[in-house]
C-alpha cells in the first residue's frame, strides 16, 4: 500500500518536503527510528548551553503508536539530566503543541537512556525535543557532515539548516513550543539525537 493513501493534503505536502517518500526507513514494530538528515550513529551532538530546548523533525507515514523516546549518551556529566518530549507541527513547519513530556533521563552515565511514553500518532510531521540541565552532555546523533536541509536554507548558497531551538529554562516542557529562537546548520552540528520506538 502506498504511504500516501489516507494522508491529508497538508500532511502529504509536509511528507514530500521532508523526504518521506525518498528513503525514510520502514517503521517496523519494535524498532527505533530517528528523524531526518544525515547518517545515523556517526557523530555526536554536544551542547554547551543549558537554556535551549532543541527540536528535530520526523515524518510518520502511517497510523502507529510509540512507547519509548530514547537517547544514547556518549559524553556524561556528573549528576546531570535530560528531558525528552514530542510536539505536533504547525502549518508553517515549526513545532506546535506539546503531545507528551517524557520526563527526565539520567545522563550521569553513558549508554542508551529511555523515557516511557504512550502516544498514538496519525500520518504527518512531528518534532522530537530534548533539553539538559548541565552543559556539554554528548549524544549519539546523525552526522553533521552528511546532514540534510530539512529546514531549508536561510539564503541561497548558505549552509542548510537542520535543527532549531527555543530559549527555555530546564523543567516541564512548554505548551505550545513557542517561536524558535534560532536555527543550526547541518554542517555545523550533528542533528536528530532522539529515537522513538514503534509499538
N, CA, C and O of each residue as an XYZ file, in Angstrom:
796
protein
N       0.844     -1.194      0.000
C       0.000      0.000      0.000
C       0.875      1.238      0.000
O       1.853      1.314      0.744
N       0.531      2.193     -0.820
C       1.302      3.429     -0.864
C       1.156      4.198      0.429
O       0.048      4.285      0.958
N       2.260      4.775      0.976
C       2.159      5.569      2.206
C       1.373      6.845      2.006
O       1.034      7.515      2.981
N       1.069      7.206      0.747
C       0.344      8.437      0.501
C      -1.154      8.285      0.744
O      -1.850      9.279      0.950
N      -1.657      7.055      0.722
C      -3.090      6.866      0.882
C      -3.528      7.256      2.288
O      -2.875      6.893      3.266
N      -4.609      7.978      2.390
C      -5.169      8.355      3.679
C      -4.560      9.585      4.306
O      -4.964      9.967      5.404
N      -3.602     10.225      3.653
C      -2.976     11.419      4.208
C      -3.692     12.661      3.713
O      -4.060     12.743      2.541
N      -3.896     13.637      4.607
C      -4.470     14.910      4.215
C      -3.495     15.656      3.328
O      -2.303     15.349      3.294
N      -4.018     16.648      2.604
C      -3.175     17.389      1.664
C      -2.016     18.076      2.368
O      -0.898     18.074      1.851
N      -2.262     18.676      3.562
C      -1.176     19.360      4.251
C      -0.140     18.374      4.781
O       1.055     18.671      4.784
N      -0.595     17.187      5.234
C       0.332     16.169      5.701
C       1.173     15.635      4.549
O       2.374     15.409      4.699
N       0.534     15.435      3.398
C       1.249     14.953      2.231
C       2.298     15.965      1.783
O       3.404     15.593      1.391
N       1.942     17.251      1.845
C       2.896     18.300      1.477
C       4.095     18.274      2.419
O       5.239     18.355      1.973
N       3.832     18.160      3.739
C       4.916     18.054      4.703
C       5.800     16.861      4.388
O       7.026     16.967      4.395
N       5.168     15.719      4.109
C       5.915     14.495      3.883
C       6.825     14.611      2.666
O       7.974     14.172      2.703
N       6.315     15.201      1.594
C       7.138     15.369      0.410
C       8.291     16.337      0.677
O       9.416     16.093      0.240
N       8.020     17.433      1.392
C       9.069     18.413      1.663
C      10.166     17.831      2.533
O      11.330     18.213      2.414
N       9.796     16.904      3.409
C      10.764     16.342      4.342
C      11.278     14.980      3.893
O      11.908     14.277      4.684
N      11.027     14.587      2.645
C      11.677     13.418      2.099
C      11.093     12.088      2.508
O      11.788     11.074      2.438
N       9.831     12.049      2.937
C       9.238     10.811      3.403
C       9.259      9.738      2.329
O       9.462      8.562      2.631
N       9.050     10.131      1.079
C       8.929      9.151      0.013
C      10.231      8.980     -0.762
O      10.223      8.504     -1.897
N      11.330      9.361     -0.161
C      12.619      9.229     -0.856
C      13.701      8.735      0.090
O      14.770      9.336      0.194
N      13.409      7.618      0.790
C      14.465      6.997      1.575
C      14.219      6.910      3.069
O      15.075      6.379      3.777
N      13.099      7.399      3.594
C      12.814      7.214      5.007
C      12.638      5.732      5.313
O      12.055      5.017      4.498
N      13.115      5.244      6.448
C      13.047      3.824      6.752
C      11.622      3.367      7.034
O      10.767      4.158      7.431
N      11.381      2.058      6.818
C      10.109      1.473      7.211
C      10.013      1.503      8.727
O      10.994      1.236      9.421
N       8.834      1.826      9.240
C       8.645      1.932     10.677
C       8.085      0.608     11.178
O       6.870      0.430     11.260
N       8.968     -0.311     11.509
C       8.613     -1.670     11.881
C       8.384     -1.744     13.379
O       9.126     -1.148     14.160
N       7.342     -2.485     13.779
C       7.022     -2.639     15.189
C       8.220     -3.174     15.970
O       8.872     -4.135     15.562
N       8.496     -2.523     17.110
C       9.601     -2.932     17.955
C      10.931     -2.313     17.602
O      11.911     -2.504     18.322
N      10.988     -1.555     16.481
C      12.232     -0.919     16.054
C      12.243      0.559     16.434
O      11.196      1.179     16.626
N      13.456      1.108     16.539
C      13.643      2.525     16.801
C      13.875      3.261     15.489
O      14.467      2.710     14.561
N      13.416      4.490     15.411
C      13.704      5.307     14.237
C      14.090      6.708     14.683
O      13.779      7.150     15.789
N      14.787      7.393     13.766
C      15.342      8.700     14.047
C      14.737      9.697     13.080
O      14.102      9.312     12.099
N      14.933     10.974     13.353
C      14.422     11.999     12.457
C      15.186     12.062     11.157
O      15.949     11.153     10.829
N      14.981     13.142     10.410
C      15.584     13.298      9.102
C      17.011     13.809      9.211
O      17.459     14.229     10.278
N      17.714     13.765      8.086
C      19.069     14.312      7.894
C      20.173     13.322      8.231
O      20.185     12.707      9.298
N      21.104     13.187      7.283
C      22.389     12.578      7.551
C      22.420     11.094      7.816
O      21.423     10.397      7.623
N      23.568     10.607      8.259
C      23.806      9.193      8.514
C      23.750      8.953     10.019
O      24.534      9.555     10.752
N      22.847      8.091     10.510
C      22.717      7.911     11.954
C      23.932      7.255     12.578
O      24.591      6.415     11.965
N      24.213      7.649     13.792
C      25.224      6.980     14.585
C      26.657      7.299     14.227
O      27.561      6.587     14.665
N      26.903      8.341     13.448
C      28.272      8.632     13.034
C      28.839      9.878     13.685
O      29.977     10.248     13.398
N      28.093     10.532     14.542
C      28.561     11.779     15.119
C      27.983     11.930     16.516
O      27.277     11.050     17.009
N      28.286     13.037     17.135
C      27.762     13.311     18.464
C      27.267     14.749     18.523
O      27.857     15.649     17.926
N      26.180     14.947     19.247
C      25.636     16.276     19.468
C      26.052     16.697     20.863
O      25.659     16.062     21.842
N      26.839     17.758     20.973
C      27.278     18.268     22.276
C      26.879     19.730     22.381
O      27.319     20.558     21.583
N      26.054     20.045     23.354
C      25.524     21.394     23.515
C      26.115     22.014     24.774
O      26.000     21.449     25.862
N      26.733     23.151     24.631
C      27.333     23.825     25.780
C      26.338     24.733     26.505
O      26.684     25.370     27.500
N      25.101     24.789     26.001
C      24.079     25.654     26.603
C      23.072     24.835     27.401
O      22.724     23.718     27.020
N      22.608     25.402     28.508
C      21.614     24.715     29.335
C      20.249     25.393     29.272
O      19.343     25.025     30.019
N      20.092     26.364     28.404
C      18.836     27.110     28.339
C      18.194     26.984     26.962
O      17.532     27.911     26.495
N      18.389     25.840     26.316
C      17.836     25.639     24.985
C      17.044     24.339     24.907
O      17.504     23.286     25.349
N      15.849     24.433     24.340
C      15.029     23.262     24.039
C      15.174     23.007     22.542
O      14.658     23.765     21.721
N      15.892     21.917     22.192
C      16.185     21.594     20.801
C      15.057     20.781     20.185
O      14.382     20.023     20.880
N      14.854     20.939     18.880
C      13.793     20.205     18.182
C      14.284     19.736     16.823
O      14.966     20.472     16.109
N      13.932     18.503     16.470
C      14.223     17.971     15.144
C      12.975     17.275     14.608
O      12.204     16.687     15.367
N      12.787     17.348     13.304
C      11.551     16.883     12.671
C      11.645     15.423     12.254
O      12.722     14.925     11.924
N      10.493     14.739     12.274
C      10.400     13.417     11.666
C       8.996     13.214     11.113
O       8.032     13.805     11.598
N       8.899     12.376     10.099
C       7.618     12.118      9.460
C       7.089     10.745      9.845
O       7.855      9.805     10.059
N       5.781     10.646      9.930
C       5.100      9.393     10.247
C       4.249      9.001      9.038
O       3.318      9.730      8.695
N       4.537      7.874      8.380
C       3.835      7.528      7.148
C       2.530      6.785      7.336
O       1.751      6.644      6.393
N       2.280      6.299      8.571
C       1.062      5.526      8.819
C       0.631      5.729     10.262
O       1.416      6.191     11.090
N      -0.612      5.388     10.564
C      -1.066      5.437     11.949
C      -0.263      4.428     12.769
O      -0.110      3.273     12.372
N       0.244      4.877     13.909
C       1.070      3.997     14.732
C       1.144      4.561     16.140
O       0.707      5.682     16.398
N       1.701      3.772     17.046
C       1.945      4.223     18.414
C       3.422      4.079     18.729
O       4.101      3.212     18.178
N       3.922      4.936     19.623
C       5.292      4.813     20.111
C       5.259      4.677     21.630
O       4.399      5.246     22.302
N       6.224      3.902     22.161
C       6.252      3.671     23.608
C       7.565      4.057     24.266
O       7.714      3.921     25.480
N       8.522      4.539     23.476
C       9.786      4.993     24.041
C      10.308      6.208     23.273
O      10.166      6.291     22.053
N      10.904      7.135     23.993
C      11.786      8.139     23.434
C      13.154      7.862     24.033
O      13.274      7.666     25.242
N      14.194      7.843     23.191
C      15.491      7.372     23.668
C      16.630      8.232     23.141
O      16.542      8.816     22.061
N      17.691      8.297     23.918
C      18.954      8.909     23.510
C      20.078      7.947     23.852
O      19.894      7.031     24.653
N      21.246      8.153     23.245
C      22.445      7.438     23.663
C      23.474      8.463     24.106
O      23.934      9.283     23.311
N      23.828      8.409     25.377
C      24.803      9.344     25.941
C      26.206      8.864     25.611
O      26.576      7.735     25.937
N      26.980      9.714     24.971
C      28.367      9.385     24.620
C      29.368     10.129     25.499
O      30.492      9.666     25.695
N      28.961     11.272     26.023
C      29.794     12.036     26.962
C      28.954     12.375     28.177
O      28.001     13.147     28.076
N      29.296     11.808     29.324
C      28.500     12.007     30.533
C      28.915     13.272     31.253
O      30.009     13.800     31.052
N      28.011     13.744     32.098
C      28.311     14.810     33.049
C      27.709     14.398     34.393
O      26.562     13.956     34.455
N      28.476     14.543     35.450
C      28.036     14.075     36.760
C      26.725     14.738     37.180
O      26.523     15.932     36.961
N      25.838     13.944     37.788
C      24.574     14.439     38.352
C      23.766     15.245     37.345
O      23.172     16.265     37.697
N      23.739     14.796     36.098
C      23.045     15.545     35.050
C      21.787     14.825     34.580
O      21.643     13.612     34.732
N      20.878     15.614     34.002
C      19.614     15.090     33.491
C      19.320     15.697     32.129
O      19.759     16.804     31.818
N      18.565     14.950     31.316
C      17.983     15.492     30.096
C      16.491     15.190     30.120
O      16.047     14.210     30.718
N      15.731     16.053     29.458
C      14.279     15.880     29.354
C      13.927     15.690     27.885
O      14.440     16.404     27.024
N      13.050     14.726     27.598
C      12.665     14.382     26.231
C      11.173     14.598     26.037
O      10.390     14.475     26.979
N      10.784     14.923     24.803
C       9.368     15.127     24.534
C       9.051     15.079     23.054
O       9.914     14.822     22.215
N       7.776     15.337     22.760
C       7.268     15.241     21.402
C       6.224     16.324     21.168
O       5.371     16.574     22.019
N       6.302     16.972     19.987
C       5.390     18.061     19.631
C       4.739     17.820     18.272
O       5.276     17.111     17.420
N       3.571     18.427     18.095
C       2.960     18.490     16.773
C       3.744     19.479     15.917
O       4.665     20.140     16.395
N       3.362     19.569     14.644
C       3.958     20.557     13.757
C       2.897     21.533     13.294
O       1.785     21.135     12.948
N       3.239     22.803     13.287
C       2.320     23.829     12.802
C       2.345     23.875     11.275
O       3.197     23.255     10.638
N       1.401     24.616     10.701
C       1.308     24.723      9.253
C       2.556     25.349      8.648
O       2.877     25.091      7.488
N       3.270     26.178      9.428
C       4.486     26.815      8.908
C       5.734     25.965      9.148
O       6.858     26.454      9.039
N       5.524     24.686      9.477
C       6.615     23.732      9.691
C       7.526     24.153     10.832
O       8.748     24.181     10.685
N       6.925     24.478     11.969
C       7.626     24.700     13.217
C       6.924     23.888     14.293
O       5.747     23.567     14.133
N       7.600     23.543     15.385
C       6.946     22.801     16.461
C       5.731     23.558     16.995
O       5.764     24.780     17.141
N       4.662     22.817     17.285
C       3.423     23.433     17.741
C       3.073     23.066     19.164
O       3.729     23.511     20.106
N       2.027     22.244     19.328
C       1.530     21.883     20.659
C       2.263     20.670     21.228
O       2.703     19.787     20.492
N       2.380     20.651     22.544
C       3.013     19.532     23.232
C       2.120     18.295     23.153
O       0.936     18.353     23.487
N       2.692     17.184     22.712
C       1.979     15.905     22.717
C       2.276     15.151     24.001
O       1.364     14.670     24.673
N       3.552     15.053     24.337
C       3.928     14.351     25.564
C       5.250     14.900     26.091
O       6.196     15.120     25.333
N       5.295     15.113     27.392
C       6.530     15.405     28.116
C       6.980     14.081     28.703
O       6.357     13.566     29.631
N       8.069     13.523     28.163
C       8.516     12.206     28.601
C       9.249     12.201     29.922
O       9.634     11.141     30.414
N       9.451     13.382     30.510
C      10.160     13.458     31.776
C      11.667     13.394     31.578
O      12.162     13.542     30.461
N      12.389     13.174     32.667
C      13.852     13.234     32.624
C      14.476     11.846     32.545
O      13.897     10.856     32.992
N      15.674     11.800     31.964
C      16.500     10.602     31.979
C      17.858     10.982     32.556
O      18.313     12.117     32.409
N      18.496     10.023     33.209
C      19.787     10.238     33.872
C      20.908     10.207     32.844
O      21.080      9.208     32.145
N      21.670     11.287     32.745
C      22.787     11.351     31.809
C      24.138     11.404     32.527
O      25.127     11.880     31.970
N      24.167     10.910     33.768
C      25.417     10.877     34.526
C      26.250      9.646     34.199
O      27.356      9.489     34.716
N      25.722      8.761     33.335
C      26.472      7.616     32.827
C      26.239      7.539     31.322
O      25.253      8.073     30.815
N      27.141      6.878     30.615
C      26.972      6.717     29.182
C      26.036      5.552     28.880
O      25.728      4.740     29.753
N      25.591      5.487     27.625
C      24.717      4.406     27.193
C      23.349      4.903     26.792
O      23.079      6.104     26.809
N      22.487      3.969     26.430
C      21.127      4.293     25.987
C      20.251      4.617     27.193
O      20.247      3.890     28.187
N      19.517      5.711     27.092
C      18.594      6.151     28.139
C      17.209      6.305     27.509
O      17.085      6.865     26.420
N      16.172      5.816     28.183
C      14.843      5.810     27.602
C      13.807      6.442     28.522
O      13.858      6.291     29.742
N      12.872      7.147     27.911
C      11.684      7.651     28.605
C      10.490      6.861     28.096
O      10.324      6.701     26.887
N       9.660      6.368     28.999
C       8.487      5.593     28.620
C       7.330      6.537     28.315
O       6.996      7.409     29.117
N       6.725      6.351     27.147
C       5.587      7.172     26.740
C       4.504      6.249     26.179
O       4.743      5.060     25.971
N       3.339      6.790     25.941
C       2.236      6.032     25.335
C       1.488      6.997     24.423
O       0.575      7.698     24.860
N       1.884      7.027     23.152
C       1.397      8.038     22.223
C       0.937      7.382     20.926
O       1.672      6.598     20.326
N      -0.283      7.705     20.494
C      -0.793      7.275     19.194
C      -0.635      8.432     18.213
O      -1.030      9.560     18.510
N      -0.059      8.155     17.048
C       0.218      9.180     16.045
C      -0.480      8.856     14.732
O      -0.570      7.697     14.326
N      -0.968      9.893     14.083
C      -1.518      9.778     12.742
C      -0.454     10.234     11.741
O       0.495     10.916     12.127
N      -0.596      9.867     10.454
C       0.402     10.289      9.470
C       0.595     11.805      9.481
O      -0.373     12.558      9.592
N       1.827     12.241      9.366
C       2.110     13.668      9.356
C       3.504     13.972      9.840
O       4.355     13.086      9.925
N       3.732     15.226     10.155
C       5.037     15.712     10.600
C       4.993     15.987     12.099
O       4.022     16.553     12.601
N       6.049     15.584     12.817
C       6.157     15.769     14.261
C       7.577     16.219     14.601
O       8.462     16.225     13.745
N       7.777     16.597     15.868
C       9.086     17.065     16.336
C       9.447     16.366     17.636
O       8.674     16.396     18.594
N      10.621     15.736     17.677
C      11.177     15.276     18.947
C      11.996     16.417     19.540
O      12.598     17.199     18.806
N      12.019     16.512     20.872
C      12.740     17.601     21.531
C      13.567     17.064     22.687
O      13.277     16.002     23.237
N      14.609     17.821     23.049
C      15.441     17.471     24.187
C      16.060     18.730     24.773
O      16.327     19.699     24.062
N      16.282     18.701     26.082
C      16.989     19.781     26.769
C      17.759     19.176     27.926
O      17.519     18.030     28.307
N      18.696     19.952     28.495
C      19.575     19.425     29.526
C      19.769     20.436     30.641
O      19.625     21.643     30.448
N      20.103     19.904     31.826
C      20.316     20.793     32.974
C      21.787     21.062     33.230
O      22.126     21.827     34.132
N      22.672     20.441     32.445
C      24.110     20.576     32.622
C      24.760     20.698     31.251
O      24.349     20.022     30.308
N      25.761     21.546     31.130
C      26.409     21.762     29.840
C      27.242     20.563     29.405
O      27.708     19.772     30.226
N      27.417     20.450     28.085
C      28.394     19.552     27.454
C      28.107     18.071     27.631
O      29.034     17.272     27.759
N      26.837     17.699     27.641
C      26.467     16.289     27.542
C      26.513     15.912     26.060
O      25.946     16.610     25.218
N      27.191     14.807     25.747
C      27.297     14.379     24.353
C      26.311     13.279     24.030
O      26.147     12.344     24.814
N      25.643     13.376     22.872
C      24.662     12.391     22.432
C      25.028     11.823     21.070
O      25.550     12.538     20.215
N      24.754     10.529     20.867
C      24.856      9.957     19.534
C      23.812     10.612     18.650
O      22.675     10.815     19.076
N      24.187     10.946     17.416
C      23.271     11.670     16.540
C      23.595     11.396     15.090
O      24.610     10.773     14.778
N      22.740     11.856     14.210
C      23.048     11.788     12.789
C      24.200     12.726     12.492
O      24.319     13.789     13.100
N      25.053     12.328     11.550
C      26.291     13.040     11.301
C      26.096     14.415     10.721
O      25.289     14.614      9.813
N      26.846     15.370     11.255
C      26.762     16.739     10.770
C      27.246     16.858      9.335
O      26.670     17.610      8.549
N      28.302     16.121      8.983
C      28.889     16.270      7.652
C      27.974     15.800      6.551
O      28.134     16.203      5.398
N      26.994     14.936      6.890
C      26.080     14.438      5.871
C      24.660     14.912      6.117
O      23.717     14.386      5.525
N      24.502     15.898      6.984
C      23.177     16.379      7.330
C      22.452     17.001      6.149
O      23.077     17.580      5.260
N      21.150     16.880      6.147
C      20.348     17.436      5.076
C      19.845     18.823      5.404
O      20.365     19.498      6.292
N      18.840     19.231      4.685
C      18.328     20.598      4.824
C      16.840     20.568      5.121
O      16.047     21.167      4.395
N      16.457     19.869      6.188
C      15.037     19.726      6.477
C      14.373     21.056      6.789
O      13.155     21.175      6.655
N      15.148     22.070      7.206
C      14.590     23.389      7.495
C      14.966     24.406      6.428
O      14.777     25.608      6.615
N      15.500     23.924      5.305
C      15.803     24.800      4.186
C      17.083     25.594      4.388
O      17.896     25.298      5.263
N      17.235     26.605      3.555
C      18.404     27.492      3.580
C      17.961     28.905      3.941
O      16.920     29.367      3.474
N      18.739     29.587      4.765
C      18.386     30.965      5.102
C      18.556     31.875      3.891
O      17.779     32.810      3.700
N      19.570     31.603      3.072
C      19.774     32.297      1.807
C      20.378     31.307      0.823
O      21.031     30.356      1.255
N      20.188     31.487     -0.489
C      20.795     30.586     -1.453
C      22.312     30.530     -1.280
O      22.978     31.555     -1.134
N      22.835     29.312     -1.301
C      24.270     29.141     -1.174
C      24.775     29.100      0.249
O      25.945     28.795      0.483
N      23.904     29.407      1.218
C      24.302     29.354      2.616
C      24.238     27.915      3.107
O      23.826     27.031      2.356
N      24.636     27.656      4.357
C      24.587     26.310      4.894
C      23.139     25.872      5.134
O      22.339     26.650      5.654
N      22.792     24.630      4.759
C      21.442     24.130      5.023
C      21.202     23.991      6.517
O      22.110     23.637      7.268
N      19.978     24.270      6.945
C      19.661     24.234      8.366
C      18.876     22.971      8.706
O      17.995     22.553      7.954
N      19.208     22.367      9.854
C      18.704     21.037     10.170
C      17.886     20.954     11.453
O      16.937     20.173     11.526
N      18.236     21.749     12.474
C      17.504     21.713     13.739
C      17.273     23.136     14.226
O      17.917     24.076     13.761
N      16.345     23.282     15.167
C      16.049     24.599     15.727
C      15.931     24.492     17.239
O      15.903     23.394     17.794
N      15.863     25.640     17.898
C      15.702     25.634     19.345
C      14.913     26.858     19.784
O      14.811     27.852     19.065
N      14.357     26.754     20.987
C      13.740     27.895     21.650
C      14.410     28.049     23.008
O      14.735     27.050     23.651
N      14.621     29.275     23.452
C      15.198     29.512     24.774
C      14.214     29.043     25.841
O      13.051     29.446     25.835
N      14.675     28.195     26.751
C      13.787     27.620     27.768
C      14.616     27.138     28.947
O      15.614     26.438     28.771
N      14.199     27.515     30.150
C      14.855     27.051     31.362
C      14.464     25.602     31.623
O      13.290     25.247     31.524
N      15.434     24.772     31.952
C      15.190     23.345     32.158
C      14.040     23.120     33.130
O      14.006     23.697     34.217
N      13.090     22.266     32.720
C      11.922     21.968     33.538
C      10.811     21.433     32.667
O      11.052     20.990     31.543
N       9.583     21.472     33.184
C       8.437     20.983     32.414
C       8.411     21.640     31.034
O       8.652     22.841     30.914
N       8.123     20.861     30.002
C       8.167     21.379     28.640
C       7.052     22.381     28.395
O       5.946     22.212     28.909
N       7.328     23.426     27.615
C       6.312     24.457     27.352
C       5.231     23.946     26.399
O       5.474     23.061     25.578
N       4.055     24.510     26.524
C       2.951     24.179     25.624
C       2.180     25.463     25.325
O       1.499     26.000     26.199
N       2.292     25.960     24.069
C       2.986     25.387     22.915
C       4.500     25.597     22.983
O       5.027     26.151     23.948
N       5.186     25.136     21.922
C       6.640     25.215     21.861
C       7.118     26.652     21.872
O       8.077     26.984     22.568
N       6.461     27.502     21.111
C       6.854     28.907     21.016
C       7.640     29.191     19.753
O       8.059     28.274     19.047
N       7.835     30.467     19.473
C       8.567     30.876     18.275
C      10.031     30.491     18.411
O      10.648     30.810     19.427
N      10.613     29.811     17.414
C      12.020     29.408     17.502
C      12.945     30.594     17.732
O      12.777     31.658     17.136
N      13.928     30.391     18.609
C      14.927     31.411     18.890
C      16.029     31.405     17.845
O      16.550     32.457     17.474
N      16.387     30.201     17.365
C      17.476     30.100     16.408
C      17.458     28.784     15.671
O      16.770     27.841     16.062
N      18.232     28.732     14.587
C      18.365     27.551     13.745
C      19.844     27.196     13.633
O      20.708     28.067     13.741
N      20.132     25.913     13.416
C      21.508     25.491     13.260
C      21.692     24.736     11.955
O      20.836     23.953     11.543
N      22.835     24.990     11.310
C      23.145     24.350     10.040
C      23.541     22.898     10.246
O      24.154     22.539     11.252
N      23.176     22.064      9.262
C      23.502     20.645      9.337
C      25.001     20.415      9.363
O      25.460     19.440      9.958
N      25.781     21.292      8.730
C      27.224     21.112      8.701
C      27.908     21.700      9.932
O      29.119     21.555     10.100
N      27.134     22.364     10.794
C      27.702     22.974     11.992
C      27.603     22.049     13.194
O      28.557     21.921     13.961
N      26.467     21.410     13.359
C      26.256     20.488     14.473
C      25.600     19.226     13.941
O      24.916     19.253     12.917
N      25.812     18.127     14.639
C      25.037     16.929     14.336
C      23.585     17.182     14.714
O      23.291     18.059     15.526
N      22.690     16.420     14.131
C      21.271     16.686     14.354
C      20.518     15.399     14.652
O      21.026     14.295     14.455
N      19.305     15.572     15.129
C      18.394     14.439     15.330
C      18.967     13.427     16.307
O      19.476     12.381     15.904
N      18.883     13.741     17.582
C      19.511     12.924     18.618
C      18.528     12.051     19.380
O      18.952     11.271     20.232
N      17.225     12.151     19.106
C      16.215     11.416     19.858
C      15.570     10.345     18.981
O      15.016     10.641     17.922
N      15.652      9.114     19.433
C      14.983      8.000     18.752
C      13.580      7.807     19.344
O      13.316      8.190     20.483
N      12.686      7.204     18.545
C      11.366      6.788     19.012
C      11.182      5.314     18.666
O      11.640      4.862     17.617
N      10.516      4.562     19.540
C      10.283      3.132     19.286
C       8.828      2.890     18.929
O       7.917      3.325     19.635
N       8.624      2.187     17.820
C       7.289      1.876     17.327
C       6.726      0.676     18.077
O       7.431     -0.313     18.277
N       5.486      0.749     18.487
C       4.822     -0.364     19.169
C       4.437     -1.418     18.129
O       3.862     -2.449     18.478
